[in-house]
Amino acid sequence: MSNRFNNRRLLIILGGLLMLLLVTVIVKIPKEKSTLKDRIVDLDTADVYSIKISPKSSGGKSFEFVRENIKWSIKQESIVAVPRTDAVRNIFSEILSVKPQRLVSVDKTKWKEFELTDSLATRISFFSKRGKKLADLMIGKFTYKQVSNPYSYGGNDIEGTSFVRLPDNKEIYAVDGFLAFSLGGNFNDWRDRSFLKCNKNDITRITFTFPSDSSYILQKKDSLWKAGEFTADSLNTVNYLNSIGFIEGEDFQDGFQPVGSPLYTMTIEGNNLLNISVKCYPETGKDKYIFNSSMNPEIYFFGNKNGMFDKLFKSSGYFTKKGR
């Protein structure tokens, strides 16, 4: 009798434990999963007419992308510029792909540790045509680690984790990727730096205008290049054409107003190619210049003699092996 009673009691206890486990699975686990959002930011990109980026305090002043019809511009105070190619599309792609991997903390005292305070985070906000805020995200620190990948060159890849939070919430989430890099940077980092872009095979003639009587024309006649009246060295010519195929400016010179004619100019002509003109103005100080290109005519860039100038403006002697 006692054994039968004990077995019955054990069955009751076991049944209670199973019931408790079932309650845990049904109630507790879904509740824990529900703390993770499927997506951090959810918005319809067609409704977005402006995007404001406030860099972390060391990244400079805030700026915004503004949409007029289908064209986007980038603005900071009185400066209105052209954004780099696909800048806005990349922002949307990055933001909409942000999915939380785990909930890191719900403690506000952890914000500083993960660089998610107002001064330490990068903040990106999206607004409608009427100025209604559609979405808002703060991007903090990131970490990375090397992981083995036998299909990658060198056998390793780098995995990154960024930490984010919504400005009105205290939760900190870990997400995959390098948001601090892809959505970081200051105003100038997002601007179009296009200066010179052409296919070397299309170029047939470059006119160099220099001070004094050192101007000349580099041109292709049949299959032969000539610098002035002299045959050009083929290797030097190819190297030069390769070097000017794609050039971006570096330091923007907003507000520069040229006085007088440029000191140096070059005009690139060719097949399937609109003429491209490059102008070089002297700047105060030795071997310092301001550059402008017809490919981005509203923008001026600063450069030193040993940089963009030497890359662009070669003497005829460079091509005829008579000097640089």
Phi and psi in degrees as a GROMACS rama.xvg file:
@    title "Ramachandran Plot"
@    xaxis  label "Phi"
@    yaxis  label "Psi"
@TYPE xy
-66.6107  -37.3266  SER-2
-66.4166  -40.1393  ASN-3
-64.5143  -37.2675  ARG-4
-67.3579  -43.1415  PHE-5
-64.3387  -39.749  ASN-6
-63.3456  -40.7521  ASN-7
-62.9951  -41.5137  ARG-8
-65.9521  -37.6933  ARG-9
-65.0435  -38.7933  LEU-10
-63.6027  -38.9692  LEU-11
-65.0715  -43.3621  ILE-12
-64.2327  -43.3806  ILE-13
-62.6912  -41.4356  LEU-14
-62.2672  -38.679  GLY-15
-63.9057  -41.3727  GLY-16
-65.3056  -40.4819  LEU-17
-64.0806  -39.2515  LEU-18
-64.224  -41.5687  MET-19
-62.5702  -41.9938  LEU-20
-63.684  -40.8016  LEU-21
-63.322  -41.424  LEU-22
-62.7692  -40.1901  VAL-23
-62.2432  -44.4239  THR-24
-65.6548  -42.3127  VAL-25
-75.1541  -37.1078  ILE-26
-103.523  -52.8481  VAL-27
-72.6748  -48.3441  LYS-28
-63.5851  -47.8926  ILE-29
-59.5409  -34.1349  PRO-30
-65.0851  -40.1847  LYS-31
-66.7659  -40.6252  GLU-32
-66.2653  -30.0211  LYS-33
-69.4241  -13.5702  SER-34
-72.9204  -17.2074  THR-35
-95.2629  127.49  LEU-36
-79.1286  150.505  LYS-37
-68.5475  -32.8447  ASP-38
-148.28  136.07  ARG-39
-70.1076  -46.7488  ILE-40
-119.209  131.536  VAL-41
-129.962  117.235  ASP-42
-156.253  157.036  LEU-43
-92.7672  114.515  ASP-44
-61.8912  -24.1062  THR-45
-67.2231  -21.2259  ALA-46
-87.0785  -8.13061  ASP-47
-87.1239  126.082  VAL-48
-119.23  -11.7047  TYR-49
-153.572  147.709  SER-50
-130.209  119.031  ILE-51
-104.072  128.818  LYS-52
-116.629  123.143  ILE-53
-110.801  101.15  SER-54
-64.8842  160.813  PRO-55
-56.5234  159.866  LYS-56
-52.4905  -29.8941  SER-57
-82.1547  -5.61137  SER-58
-96.5263  4.15124  GLY-59
96.4257  -168.164  GLY-60
-76.8785  159.732  LYS-61
-70.8632  161.046  SER-62
-151.118  170.45  PHE-63
-145.794  150.378  GLU-64
-94.2476  134.411  PHE-65
-125.983  131.826  VAL-66
-103.503  129.031  ARG-67
-124.671  111.488  GLU-68
60.0068  -113.48  ASN-69
-109.967  4.98722  ILE-70
-103.271  134.474  LYS-71
-107.037  142.139  TRP-72
-125.822  166.32  SER-73
-123.799  133.677  ILE-74
-130.547  143.371  LYS-75
-144.614  112.838  GLN-76
52.8172  -119.483  GLU-77
-89.9324  -1.799  SER-78
-93.0808  123.719  ILE-79
-116.469  125.733  VAL-80
-136.516  173.082  ALA-81
-91.0976  128.808  VAL-82
-74.1674  158.576  PRO-83
-64.5985  158.729  ARG-84
-56.5791  131.088  THR-85
63.2817  19.5564  ASP-86
-60.3002  -51.1101  ALA-87
-67.2476  -41.1396  VAL-88
-59.3571  -40.6112  ARG-89
-67.771  -36.0915  ASN-90
-61.7318  -49.0293  ILE-91
-59.1401  -44.4022  PHE-92
-61.0646  -44.2228  SER-93
-65.3885  -47.0409  GLU-94
-65.3291  -45.0251  ILE-95
-73.0441  -15.1978  LEU-96
-94.9593  0.406435  SER-97
-73.9586  111.717  VAL-98
-124.143  132.009  LYS-99
-67.8881  134.2  PRO-100
-91.6423  -33.1199  GLN-101
-163.24  156.321  ARG-102
-86.2255  120.024  LEU-103
-87.2743  -44.9919  VAL-104
-163.062  154.329  SER-105
-120.395  19.7835  VAL-106
-101.721  118.622  ASP-107
-61.7557  -25.6917  LYS-108
-68.7677  -11.9809  THR-109
-87.9291  -7.86589  LYS-110
-57.4198  -43.7797  TRP-111
-65.8122  -41.1105  LYS-112
-59.374  -36.1923  GLU-113
-100.874  15.4756  PHE-114
55.4821  47.1809  GLU-115
-120.183  24.8053  LEU-116
-85.5919  170.872  THR-117
-58.8629  -36.4691  ASP-118
-86.5108  -22.2218  SER-119
-97.6827  -20.2596  LEU-120
-95.1628  157.433  ALA-121
-92.4951  131.026  THR-122
-117.425  132.493  ARG-123
-126  127.138  ILE-124
-126.545  143.955  SER-125
-118.399  134.968  PHE-126
-128.435  150.943  PHE-127
-81.9689  179.748  SER-128
-61.6293  -31.8924  LYS-129
-91.0631  5.59938  ARG-130
89.7932  8.19376  GLY-131
-75.4685  134.282  LYS-132
-75.0728  123.63  LYS-133
-97.5049  -31.5395  LEU-134
-162.686  159.496  ALA-135
-154.821  134.993  ASP-136
-146.18  139.374  LEU-137
-109.893  132.003  MET-138
-115.598  123.768  ILE-139
-108.155  -136.895  GLY-140
-74.0837  171.216  LYS-141
-139.252  158.069  PHE-142
-131.754  161.891  THR-143
-147.023  160.953  TYR-144
-150.873  153.463  LYS-145
-86.9748  136.801  GLN-146
-126.617  148.132  VAL-147
-72.9709  133.082  SER-148
-145.033  102.352  ASN-149
-64.3909  -16.331  PRO-150
-94.623  -1.77538  TYR-151
-97.6341  148.451  SER-152
-61.4692  125.551  TYR-153
89.5974  -11.1411  GLY-154
82.3  4.91356  GLY-155
-136.595  148.52  ASN-156
-122.028  166.322  ASP-157
-113.892  127.304  ILE-158
-106.129  133.795  GLU-159
-115.382  149.973  GLY-160
-129.505  127.568  THR-161
-109.951  157.9  SER-162
-119.637  130.725  PHE-163
-135.397  163.13  VAL-164
-154.847  158.27  ARG-165
-84.3675  135.5  LEU-166
-54.5739  -32.5789  PRO-167
-91.7778  1.93458  ASP-168
-118.689  158.198  ASN-169
-96.5198  -13.3231  LYS-170
-67.026  137.967  GLU-171
-109.802  127.969  ILE-172
-115.91  146.375  TYR-173
-96.9572  133.313  ALA-174
-131.588  154.159  VAL-175
-72.0097  146.65  ASP-176
108.97  -178.225  GLY-177
-117.548  60.5254  PHE-178
-59.4303  -34.2633  LEU-179
-60.5306  -28.9243  ALA-180
-87.0613  -51.7826  PHE-181
-67.818  -28.7497  SER-182
-115.252  11.4546  LEU-183
-94.0359  -163.288  GLY-184
94.5452  162.818  GLY-185
-97.2262  -173.628  ASN-186
-54.1663  -49.645  PHE-187
-66.5444  -27.3707  ASN-188
-65.0335  -23.5005  ASP-189
-96.7682  -1.78922  TRP-190
-87.5012  155.86  ARG-191
-71.0731  121.833  ASP-192
-104.363  13.2719  ARG-193
-55.0182  132.316  SER-194
-128.955  -50.3567  PHE-195
-147.839  126.927  LEU-196
-149.317  119.634  LYS-197
-160.902  159.746  CYS-198
-87.8522  122.394  ASN-199
-58.2835  -29.7024  LYS-200
-72.9425  -16.0912  ASN-201
-87.7538  -18.8158  ASP-202
-74.8726  131.692  ILE-203
-124.438  -14.429  THR-204
-159.731  133.729  ARG-205
-131.368  122.235  ILE-206
-100.494  119.411  THR-207
-102.111  124.55  PHE-208
-113.089  113.113  THR-209
-115.585  165.518  PHE-210
-63.3103  162.221  PRO-211
61.9498  -137.571  SER-212
-114.916  31.145  ASP-213
-97.1967  7.8121  SER-214
-69.0033  153.581  SER-215
-162.871  174.614  TYR-216
-123.741  128.461  ILE-217
-98.8262  117.89  LEU-218
-145.306  155.745  GLN-219
-101.723  121.561  LYS-220
-117.09  115.582  LYS-221
59.2534  -114.833  ASP-222
-111.807  12.0222  SER-223
-113.221  131.801  LEU-224
-92.7039  139.439  TRP-225
-129.886  140.735  LYS-226
-109.72  105.012  ALA-227
67.9636  -126.743  GLY-228
-95.077  -0.687119  GLU-229
-107.815  149.262  PHE-230
-68.8205  132.727  THR-231
-86.6803  146.333  ALA-232
-67.4283  127.181  ASP-233
-64.8983  -40.9867  SER-234
-66.7526  -46.3753  LEU-235
-61.8664  -38.7644  ASN-236
-65.1555  -46.4419  THR-237
-61.8072  -43.8477  VAL-238
-60.9278  -40.9664  ASN-239
-65.7844  -48.3008  TYR-240
-61.3144  -37.3061  LEU-241
-63.5845  -39.371  ASN-242
-71.5738  -24.7068  SER-243
-100.848  3.99135  ILE-244
-62.8912  -33.9968  GLY-245
-148.25  114.288  PHE-246
-133.664  133.112  ILE-247
-111.932  146.326  GLU-248
-74.8295  164.206  GLY-249
-114.146  -72.5506  GLU-250
-95.3884  112.718  ASP-251
-67.5501  141.686  PHE-252
-118.852  74.5694  GLN-253
-66.9691  135.948  ASP-254
88.0782  -1.47329  GLY-255
-68.0576  131.761  PHE-256
-122.136  110.051  GLN-257
-64.0794  139.006  PRO-258
-114.474  117.402  VAL-259
81.6727  -172.062  GLY-260
-82.4669  155.431  SER-261
-66.3715  152.911  PRO-262
-78.5109  -35.6987  LEU-263
-132.192  144.6  TYR-264
-141.799  157.134  THR-265
-144.54  142.297  MET-266
-124.642  124.32  THR-267
-103.086  127.698  ILE-268
-126.729  159.269  GLU-269
174.881  -171.08  GLY-270
-83.9811  142.088  ASN-271
53.8937  35.6076  ASN-272
-145.964  122.861  LEU-273
-72.5312  142.676  LEU-274
-56.0994  134.872  ASN-275
-115.05  126.532  ILE-276
-112.202  140.399  SER-277
-122.918  131.745  VAL-278
-120.629  144.613  LYS-279
-130.741  119.315  CYS-280
-108.845  144.55  TYR-281
-72.4744  143.896  PRO-282
-118.742  152.673  GLU-283
-56.157  127.899  THR-284
113.857  151.475  GLY-285
-69.6657  131.7  LYS-286
57.0235  38.6707  ASP-287
-122.004  137.542  LYS-288
-138.933  160.608  TYR-289
-116.477  129.827  ILE-290
-113.523  148.324  PHE-291
-145.074  143.189  ASN-292
-128.974  145.979  SER-293
-67.6182  -12.9426  SER-294
-76.3817  -20.3893  MET-295
-145.471  65.2615  ASN-296
-64.9307  -20.3883  PRO-297
-86.2808  -6.91773  GLU-298
-111.738  139.112  ILE-299
-120.467  141.317  TYR-300
-121.867  146.165  PHE-301
-92.8036  144.786  PHE-302
-158.509  157.601  GLY-303
-96.0378  164.52  ASN-304
-59.7755  -37.9475  LYS-305
-79.891  2.4696  ASN-306
-110.207  -109.708  GLY-307
-62.8973  -35.7901  MET-308
-59.7301  -51.7481  PHE-309
-65.0282  -27.4512  ASP-310
-71.9669  -36.3228  LYS-311
-89.6652  -49.8172  LEU-312
-100.446  94.8936  PHE-313
-100.369  140.702  LYS-314
-72.6863  162.654  SER-315
-61.6575  -28.7683  SER-316
-63.4888  -26.154  GLY-317
-61.6401  -39.4969  TYR-318
-84.2142  -20.9244  PHE-319
-106.174  10.8985  THR-320
60.2797  28.7698  LYS-321
-105.286  8.6679  LYS-322
149.308  -172.464  GLY-323
